Amino acid sequence: MAEIAPDIYGGDLQSNPEFVRHLAHATHSTEPLSYLYQLMAAMGWTSLPWLRLLRQPTLILAGDDDPIVPAINAKIMHRLIPHSKLHIYHGGHLGLLTHAQELIPLIEEFLSAEMENVRGRSF
């Protein structure tokens, strides 16, 4: 993983070998089939036809240097999900790990605003 992570995940992992080593150690799985199952699921599933049916507010986060899921996917989702908010950060696939200081406040702000909206509604 330490050898291929910079190419697979992009972003800061390309310039931070120490973080890559830490990530490789922290995410090591004793179940080799788990990764295979994840890959197989990704190959045969798309939620695209159902995105317009989502009614809940949705925060979409995407890295502008993500080789696994390019930012264009997030832009498509944003156009299809009615109540979505899109934030593209400068980074790769593992943004919640590599850009936590930037992204966690955005997530907290989004969730807080939605909680206020829920409190203000009458059911």
LUMSEVO-434583 format. One record per residue (C-alpha): x, y negated, z negated; residue in one letter. Coordinates in steps of 0.2 Angstrom, whole numbers. Each point is the difference from the previous one (the first is absolute). Example, Ala and Ser with C-alpha at 12.3 -4.5 7.8 and 13.67 -1.06 7.14 Angstrom:
# residues 2
c1: 62	c2: 22	c3: -39	r: a
c1: 6	c2: -17	c3: 3	r: s
# end
This chain:
# residues 123
c1: 0	c2: 0	c3: 0	r: m
c1: 14	c2: -12	c3: -4	r: a
c1: 7	c2: 1	c3: 17	r: e
c1: -17	c2: -2	c3: 10	r: i
c1: -10	c2: -11	c3: -12	r: a
c1: 7	c2: -16	c3: 7	r: p
c1: -6	c2: 5	c3: 18	r: d
c1: -17	c2: 7	c3: -6	r: i
c1: -5	c2: -13	c3: -12	r: y
c1: 8	c2: -16	c3: 7	r: g
c1: 1	c2: -16	c3: -9	r: g
c1: 11	c2: -2	c3: -16	r: d
c1: 5	c2: 18	c3: 1	r: l
c1: 11	c2: -4	c3: 14	r: q
c1: 11	c2: -11	c3: -10	r: s
c1: -1	c2: 8	c3: -17	r: n
c1: 8	c2: 17	c3: -1	r: p
c1: -1	c2: 0	c3: -19	r: e
c1: -19	c2: -2	c3: 0	r: f
c1: -1	c2: 14	c3: 13	r: v
c1: 10	c2: 12	c3: -11	r: r
c1: -11	c2: -5	c3: -15	r: h
c1: -16	c2: 3	c3: 11	r: l
c1: 6	c2: 17	c3: 6	r: a
c1: 3	c2: 5	c3: -18	r: h
c1: -16	c2: -6	c3: -7	r: a
c1: -11	c2: 7	c3: 14	r: t
c1: 9	c2: 17	c3: 2	r: h
c1: -14	c2: 14	c3: 1	r: s
c1: 2	c2: 18	c3: -5	r: t
c1: -14	c2: 4	c3: 12	r: e
c1: 6	c2: -1	c3: 18	r: p
c1: -17	c2: 4	c3: 7	r: l
c1: -8	c2: -16	c3: -8	r: s
c1: 9	c2: -11	c3: 13	r: y
c1: -4	c2: 11	c3: 14	r: l
c1: -19	c2: -1	c3: -5	r: y
c1: 1	c2: -19	c3: -1	r: q
c1: 7	c2: 0	c3: 18	r: l
c1: -13	c2: 12	c3: 6	r: m
c1: -14	c2: -10	c3: -7	r: a
c1: 7	c2: -16	c3: 8	r: a
c1: 0	c2: 8	c3: 17	r: m
c1: -18	c2: 5	c3: 0	r: g
c1: -10	c2: -14	c3: -8	r: w
c1: -5	c2: -17	c3: 4	r: t
c1: -12	c2: -11	c3: -9	r: s
c1: -2	c2: -12	c3: 14	r: l
c1: -18	c2: 3	c3: 5	r: p
c1: -6	c2: -3	c3: -18	r: w
c1: 10	c2: -15	c3: -5	r: l
c1: -15	c2: -12	c3: 6	r: r
c1: -11	c2: 9	c3: -13	r: l
c1: 11	c2: -5	c3: -15	r: l
c1: -9	c2: -13	c3: -10	r: r
c1: 11	c2: -2	c3: -15	r: q
c1: 14	c2: -14	c3: 0	r: p
c1: 16	c2: 8	c3: 6	r: t
c1: 18	c2: -6	c3: -2	r: l
c1: 11	c2: 6	c3: 14	r: i
c1: 19	c2: -1	c3: -3	r: l
c1: 13	c2: 3	c3: 14	r: a
c1: 18	c2: -2	c3: 3	r: g
c1: 6	c2: -9	c3: 15	r: d
c1: 15	c2: 13	c3: 2	r: d
c1: -10	c2: 16	c3: -3	r: d
c1: 5	c2: 14	c3: 12	r: p
c1: -12	c2: 12	c3: -7	r: i
c1: -16	c2: -11	c3: 0	r: v
c1: 3	c2: -15	c3: 11	r: p
c1: -8	c2: -16	c3: -5	r: a
c1: -11	c2: 0	c3: 15	r: i
c1: -10	c2: 14	c3: -8	r: n
c1: -4	c2: -12	c3: -15	r: a
c1: -5	c2: -13	c3: 12	r: k
c1: -12	c2: 12	c3: 9	r: i
c1: -7	c2: 5	c3: -17	r: m
c1: -2	c2: -18	c3: -5	r: h
c1: -10	c2: -3	c3: 16	r: r
c1: -12	c2: 15	c3: -3	r: l
c1: -2	c2: -1	c3: -19	r: i
c1: -14	c2: -14	c3: -3	r: p
c1: 6	c2: -6	c3: -17	r: h
c1: 19	c2: 2	c3: 1	r: s
c1: 15	c2: -10	c3: -4	r: k
c1: 16	c2: 3	c3: 9	r: l
c1: 17	c2: -4	c3: -7	r: h
c1: 16	c2: 4	c3: 10	r: i
c1: 16	c2: -1	c3: -10	r: y
c1: 18	c2: 1	c3: 6	r: h
c1: 5	c2: 17	c3: -3	r: g
c1: -2	c2: 19	c3: 4	r: g
c1: -12	c2: 14	c3: -5	r: h
c1: 3	c2: 1	c3: -18	r: l
c1: -5	c2: -18	c3: -4	r: g
c1: -7	c2: 4	c3: -17	r: l
c1: 17	c2: 6	c3: -6	r: l
c1: 11	c2: -12	c3: 9	r: t
c1: -11	c2: -16	c3: -1	r: h
c1: -9	c2: 3	c3: -16	r: a
c1: 3	c2: -18	c3: -7	r: q
c1: -8	c2: -7	c3: 16	r: e
c1: -14	c2: 12	c3: 2	r: l
c1: -6	c2: 4	c3: -17	r: i
c1: -6	c2: -18	c3: -3	r: p
c1: -9	c2: 1	c3: 16	r: l
c1: -9	c2: 16	c3: -5	r: i
c1: -4	c2: -7	c3: -17	r: e
c1: -7	c2: -16	c3: 8	r: e
c1: -11	c2: 9	c3: 12	r: f
c1: -7	c2: 12	c3: -13	r: l
c1: -3	c2: -15	c3: -12	r: s
c1: -9	c2: -9	c3: 13	r: a
c1: -11	c2: 15	c3: 4	r: e
c1: -4	c2: 3	c3: -18	r: m
c1: -6	c2: -18	c3: -1	r: e
c1: -11	c2: 3	c3: 15	r: n
c1: -7	c2: 15	c3: -7	r: v
c1: -4	c2: -9	c3: -17	r: r
c1: -9	c2: -14	c3: 10	r: g
c1: -11	c2: 12	c3: 10	r: r
c1: -17	c2: 5	c3: -7	r: s
c1: -5	c2: 18	c3: 4	r: f
# end
